[in-house]
Amino acid sequence: MKTKLTPCAASEQNALRPCFPVMPDSAVLLVETADNPGRPETFSLSGGEVVIGRRTGVDLLLTHPLVSRRHARIVREEQAGGPVFVIIDLESSHGTWVNDARVDRHVLRPGDRISLGRNGIELRFADGTESQTGARTGPGLLQEAEIERAARRLADVLPEASDDIHSELEKISCLLDFHYYFGKAFSAEKTFQHILKSALGISGAERAFILRKQQGGFAYALGLDHTGNLLGESEFQTSGSVVDRVAGGGQPVFMTQGIHGELAGSESIVAMNLRAVACLPLEALSQESDVAVVTGILYLDSRKHMHSLSGLDEKLLTRLAGEAGHVLEKLEMVVTLAEQRRIEQELAIAEQTQRSLLPLSLPQAEPFRIRAFSRATRQLGGDFYDFIGVQSGELTGLLADVSGKGIPAALLSSLTLGALNMEFRSGRPSGEVLSGVNKLLCGKTPAHRFVTLFLFQLGADGRGHYISAGHNPAYLFRGAAGHVEELPSGSLPLGMFPFTSYQPTPLEVAPGDLLVVYSDGLTEAENGAKEEFGEERLRGIICEAAPRGAEYLESRLLSELDAFTQGAAQTDDITFVLIENRA
């Protein structure tokens, strides 16, 4: 089976574009397959982690029978002697091998040979200084004329007598040409046409069809007659008995010199007055399976006898069916990637919407110094913070965490923030404002959608109040005493019950004090061992760093968080707001 190499951002026109740019002095993978001998593709490991597999959503997509859907990952780790790259097997079906030894985890060194499966596709690990002469980042498409010329040569010679050794060798030569050109360019319809033309030439059939598996059976994909004219879907008619036998058993049917057995009396054979039929399964690897399955059918029939097929002719037809299976596999991949790109575009729009909720600049409100930070996950969450102008002139800030992720969370964030701004314009107290927003959300959103929120209002003297609507506790560092106080939640989240009332709790941020409001993405951030950053760690950092001010505390929080997670994937939005009284 031909290996297909496709990075995650692949498209029909640039099927081998790397997922991320090659950076100077970075480690790389060199991938060489049967399609690119001596000219390996180069993939940079500068992103810190690469997941390799045969399913969309991974970083390096390699379609091969021995590659599992999520086969292995390569991660960058900091060690005493400097950074290293480690390959980790993800419980793959056929194993991960380095230098002919099966590994579960292995520190890579330049020159290491990585095999996905014992005799599967091979990659080579190299540092970024290695010469890449001859390496490619994309194959370049050949001219269609070359493909058509190869297919035409194949069709010209295939009908010749199979007992002539020169004819047999030329058939093989042309088929190899066809295989080579097919591997370098891809157009589903044109490739199907070349396959059908070749199949008609080999068999001497009157008609040829390619069927694609759909829900409920097999449907028309393309058809040709023996003169090369396209047969439309209205002319599509096959023997259901033959198709069912091949689809069910996975074995081809060759009856080119007369139809015999139980098929001879089938209704469809008799109705179409068929004298010969050949039918082959088209097998491909699906996104959900590590084994080939029947995804299509190559069907040929005739009302007169076809050519008497030699063993080589049957092998050639089988090989052409294999190529058609590759096309179906590639089509599935293209469609899946197109759907993935559509989803990514929608998420990008939602992320832009979500980021627009954050203020463009932080307010200047003496005697307070304000710092704020928000980092979204790859998959959208719903954190946001804002500072709202009120008639009383108090510093009014909030930090909210919307349940769920993705576009629904971004839309609920927009609705909540818009409602808060409108309600505060009325001049009503903050408790009444939240009660009004809560009733709105209860009436406009599903029952499982809600918003946790921490809201505070402070006057210039540092006195005010806060309301925590189901939010995780905030922390108040007392500069004079040098300890941290917890500000617990006293109310239910917004959007759960319309009868919920919200009562303010007195709050004073005295000179030297520092208020820390955060989302649970901070304390629940995980490292590679699935351990959480935790509230105790956060309190300890606040006690140590808060005396040096909000800016220093922000820097320490981010550096400690990065040191703890060590590049592990972020699972939730991380947001915090710091309010320091510098009076």
N, C-alpha and C positions, 0 to 999 in steps of 0.2 A: 504494500500500500504506500502511496506517495506521501511523504511528509509535507505538511503545510505549516509554514511559519508565519504567524501574524501577530504583531504587537497589538496592545489593547486599543490603540487609536486607529486601527487599520480601516481602510476604505477600499472601494473597488479600484480606485485610481492610484492609491499609494499603499499597497497591501503590506509593506514591510517597514513602515515608518516607526522609529523607536518611540517608546512611551515617554522618554524624557531625554533632554539633550546630553550629549557626551561632554563632560566637563574636564578641563585639564587636570592632570595628576589624580584622576579618580580611577577606581577599579572598573573593569568592564567584563562582560561576557561575550565571547566569540562563538557564534552559532553557525555551524556548517551542516547543511543537509544535502540530500541527493540532488536538490534543485540548484544548489549554489556551490559545487565542489571547488575548493581552492579559493573561494571568495566569500569568506564568512561575514555574516551580519554582525554589527557591533551594537551592544546594548549597555548603556551606562548604569552603574550602580550608585550614582551620586545621590539618588533620592533617599538612601538610608535603608530601604526595605523593598524587595522585589518578590512578589508571589508569582510562581510559575505553575501553569496548569493548562488544561484543555477546556476551560469554561470562560465565557465572557465575564468581565469583572476582575480578572487577575491582571497583573502588570505585564507579564510576558506570556502570550498565548501561543502554544505549540500543539498543533493538532497531529497526533500520532497515536497508534493503537496502544502503546505502552505508557502513554502519559495520562495520569489521572486528572480529574477535573481540577482539584487543588493538589498538586503533586509535592511541591517543596517551596520553601522561601529562603531568601538570602538576606541577612540582616547585618547591619554595621554595628559593632560593639566596641566600646572604649575599654581598653585594657591597659595595664601598667606600661607596657612597651609602646603603646599607641593604638590607633584604631585597627581592628581586624574585621574581616567579613566571614560570617559563619553560615553554612548551608544547613537547613533543618528539614528533614523529611516530614511530610504532613500525612503520615500513615497511608502512603500511596499503595496502590494494588501491586505494582511491580518493583517498588523500591527505588532508592536513590543510591547511585554508586559513584565513588570518587577513586580514580586510579585503580579501577577493577575491584574495589572493596566496598561492600554494602555498608552504608552509614545511616545513622539516625541524626547525628549532629557532627559537623566537621568544620574545623577552622581552615579556610581556604588559603592556598599559597599560589603565587603566580605559576602558571603552567599546569595546574591541576586539571584533570579531565573529568568532567561530570557527565554521567550517563543517567538518563531518566528511563529506568528499566534496564535490565542486564544487557540487552542488545538494542536498546532504544536510541533515541536521538541524543547526540553528544554535544556538550558545550565545553568551552575552555575558559578558565578564569585567568585574567591577566590584569596587570596594573596599567594605569592610564598612560604610562610612558612608552609602552610597547608600540612599535611601529605598526600602523594600520594600513600600510601600503596594500592596495588591492581590496581592502574591506569596503563594504557598501552599507548604506543606510536605506537603500531601496533598489529594486531590480531593474527599473526602466522597462517600459513596455515596447515590445517588438511591433513592427508594422503589421497590420492585418493582412497585407499581401503575402507576407512570409507564411502566415498561418494557412491562408487559403491555398497557397502553392503546395504546402506540405500535404494538406488534406486532399487536394486534387490529385497529386501524385499517388497518394494512397488509394483513392477511388479508381484511378486509371489501371493500376496493376493488380488489385485484389481479385477481380473476377477471373484472372488467368488460371490455367490448369495447375492444380496443386502438386502434380507429380514432377514439375519442372523445378530443379533445385535452384536455378537462378531466380525464378518467379518467387519461390518460397523466401529466399534471402531478401529479395527486394520488398516483399510484404513486410518482413520484420524491420527492415531499414526504414520504410515509410512510417510504420507505426511508431518507431522510436522518434522519428522527426515530429510526428504529430504530438507525441507525449511531451517532447521538449518544448515545442512552441506553446502547447496548452499551459505548461507550467509557468510560462513567462508572461502571458496575457490572459485576460479573463473577460468574456462577455457571455453571459449565460445562454442567450438565444443563439448567437453565432456558434458557440461551442456545441450546443445541442444539434444545430444543423450539420456541422462537420461530422459529429458522431453518427447521425442518422444517414448521411450520405455514404460514409464508410461502411456502415452496417448493411445498407442496401447493396453496395458494390460487392461485399463479401458474400452475401446470401443470395442475391438475385431475386429478392422479394419485390412485390409490387408496392407495398406500403410499409411504413415504419413510424412508430409513435414512441414518445417518451411520456410516461405517466408519473405523476407525483402523488405521494401519499397525503391524503387529507382526512379530516374527520369523516368517518363513514365509508372510506374506501380509497380508490385511486382515481385521480382526475387527469384530464388532458393537460399536457405541458407544451408539446410541440409535435407536429407531424409532417412527413414528407412522402411524396410518391416517387416511383422509380425514375421519373423524368426530372426530379429536383424541385417540383412545385410544392409549395406549402399546402398542407391540408389543415383547414381551419377546424375549430371546435365543432362546427355544425356537421363536419364530415367524419368526426371521431366515432369509431365503432370498433370494438375489439371483442374477442371471445372471452366472456366472463369466466368460463370454466378453466381456460388456460391461465388467465391472470390469477384466479383464486388458487390454483395449484402451485404456481410459482411463488406467490406471496406467502402462502401458508407453509410451504416446505423449504423455501429458500434455495431451491435447486432449479437450474434452467431446463427448458423443454426444447428439444430439437426434433422436429418432424418435417423435414424439408422435401422428402420424396413420397409424401402421402401421410395422411393422418390415420392413426390406428388406435385400437383399444377403445376404452370408454369415451375418450374425447371425440372419436369419429361420429358418434351418434348424438353429441351434445346439441342443444337447440341452436346456439349461436353459430356453431361451425356449419350446420346444415343451412341455416338461414342466410349466411353470407357466402355459401357455396365455396368454402375454402378447401384447397388441396394441400396446403403447406403452411406451417406456422413455426416460428421460433420465438421464444420468450425467455428473458433473463432478468434476474433480480438486480436491482441497483442498491448496493449497500453503502452505508455511510455511518460515521460516528456522530451520534447526537450529542446535544449539550448536556443531557441528563444521564448518559450511559457511557461506560468505558469499553463497550463491545459494539461491533458493527451491527446495524439492524437494517431491514429492508425499508428504504425510504422512497423507492420508485421502481418502475418497470420499463425495460426496453422490449418493445413488442414489434414483431414483424409477421406479416402474413401475405398470402398470395392465393389467387384462384387457379394457379397452375403450379407445377413443381418448381421449387427453388433449385439453386446449385446443389450438387451433391457435396456436402461439406466434409473436408478432411479434418483430421484431428487438429491441425494447425489452424484451420479456419474457425473451428469452434473456440479454440484458445484466443484467437484474435477478437472474435465477438465478445468473449468473456472479458478480455482486456478492455475493449471499448465500453462494455457495461461498467467496468470498474471506473473508467474515466467519467462516465455519466454520473456515477455515484459520487465522485469527487466534486462534480459541479453542484449536485444537490446539497452536498455538505457545505460547500462554499457559499451557496445561496442562503442556507440557514444561518451561517455565520454573518453574512452581510446584513441580512434582515435583523438578526439579533443585535448586531452592533449599531445599526441605524436606530432601532428602538432604544438602545442604551443611550445613544447620543441625544435622542429626543428628550429622554428623561433628564439627562444631565443639563440640557438647555433649560428645561423647565425649573430644575433645581437652582440653576444659576440665576434665573429671574427672581425666584423666591428668595435666594440669598441676598440679591441686590435690594429687594424689598425690605428684608430683615435688617440689613446694614443701614438702610436709610432711616430706620427708627432711631438710631443712635445720634445724639447731638453732634453737630459739626465741630463745636468748640465747647469747652467747659466754662461755666459761668465764673465771673469774678465777684466774689461775695465776701468782703472783709468781715471778720478777721479769719475766715476759713481758707484753707488750702485744699483743693479738690484734685484727686487723681481718680481715673477710671480706666478699666481695661475690659475688653470682651474679645474672646476668640471662639469662633463657631467651629463645630465639627465639620467633617466632609459632608456628612448627611445633615441637613439643616435641623437646627433645634429652634428654640423659641425664647432665648434670653434677650432682654433688652433693659436699658437704663435710660433715665431722662431727668431733666431738671425743668420744672414747670414754673412759669411766672404766675404769681398770685397777687391779688390786690393789696394784701397786707404787707407785702415786701419781704416776707420771710423766705429763707432758702428752702425750697421744696424739692426734694429728690425722691426717686423711687427706683427700685430694681425688681424686675418681674421675671418669672420663669413659666412659660406656657407649656402645658402638657403636650407630649407627642413631638414629632419631628416633621420635616419636609414642608411642603406647601401649605397644608392645613394649619401647622403651627405658625408659619409666617403670616398667614391671613388673620389668625386669631390675635397675634401680636399687634397687627395694624389696627384691628377693631378696638382692642383694649386701650391702646395708647390714644387713639382718636377720641374715644369716649371719655377718658380721663381728662384730656385737655378741654373738651367741651364742658364737662361738669365743673371743673375748677374755675372756668370763666364766670360761672354763676355767682361766685363769691361765697358759696356755702362751705361749712366746716368740712374738714377732710373725711370725717366719719360718714357724713351724709353723702359726700361725693362717692366714696367706695360703695355705699349701699345702693346708690343709683346705678353705678357701673355693674355691680353684681346682678341686679335685676335685669339689666339689658342683656348681659351674657347668658343668663339663665333662659331668657326668651329667644335668643338668637343662635345658640350653639347646642350641640348634642350633649347629653348628660355626662358622657365620659370625658368631655373637654373642660378644663378648668385652668385657672391662673393663680399661682402663688405670688405674693407681692410683699415687699417691705417698703413702707413709705415713711418719710420723716419730714418734719418742718422745724426749722431752727431760726430764732431771732438773732440779732447781732450780739446779744449778750450770752448766746450759747444755750438759751433755754427754749424748750419747745416740747414736742411730743413725737411718738412714732406709732404706727399701726402695722402689725405683721399678720398678713392674711395667709395662714398656713405655710409660711415661708420658714426655711431653716433658720436657726438663731443667728442674729447678728452679734458682733462683739464690740465692746467699748473699752478701749485701753485708758486707764486712769493714770495720767502722767504723774500726779502727786504721790499716789500710793504705789505705782509700778505694778499694778495687777490688771487682769482682764475680767470684765463683767459680761455676763451673757444676757442678751435681750431676747427672751423667748417669744414664740408666737402665741397670740391670744384669741385668734379668730380663724374661721374656716376659709379655704381658698375662694376666690371669686368664681362665679359660674356654677356652683354646686347646688345651693339651695336659695331660693328667692327671699326667704324670711331672715337670712343671716344679717345681723347688725354688726357694725364695726366701731369699737370704742377706742379712742386714743389713750396711750399710756405716756405719762410724763417722761421727758428725756432732757438731760442737761449735758452738753459737751463743753466742759470747762476749759480754760486755757491749759494747753499741754496735753489735752485728751485727744484721742483719735478713734473715730467710728469706722468699723469695718463691716460692710454689707456685701454679701457674696451669694452666688448660686451654688447649688449642690454639686455642680460639675467640678468645682475646685476641690472639695473634700473627697469626692468619689473618684477622682482621677486615679488610674491604675498603672502599676508598673508591669513588667513582663511576667511577674509571678502572680498577677491578679490581686496584689495587695493594694489597698486604698490609701490615698494621701492622708486622710483622716482629720478629724476636728482637733485632736490633741496636738498633732504636728502643727496645724495652723495656729493654735493658741500659743504654742512655744515660739513660733517665728514672730508672732505679734509682740509677745513680751520682750523678745530680744531686739527687734528692729524698730518698733514703734517709737521709742524715745528719740530716734534720729530723724523722725519726720515721715510724712506720707510718701514722698518721692523715694526715699531709701527703702521703706517697707514694700512699695510696689516692686522695686528691683529685686529685693530679696525673695519675695513671694514667687516671682517668675523664675529666678535662677534655681531656687529650691525645688520648684515644681518640675522643671526640666531635668534636674539631676535625679529626681525620684523616678520619673516615668521612663527615662533613658530611651526616648524615641518610640515608646509604645503608642499604639494608635489611640487617639483621643475618642472617647465614647460619648461625651456630652459637652455642651457649651460650657465655657469657663468665663465667668463674668464677676467682677468685683468693683466696688466704689469705696474710696477712702476719703473721709472728711476729717481734717485736722484743724483744731482751733489754735491759731498762732498768736493770739492776743497776749 
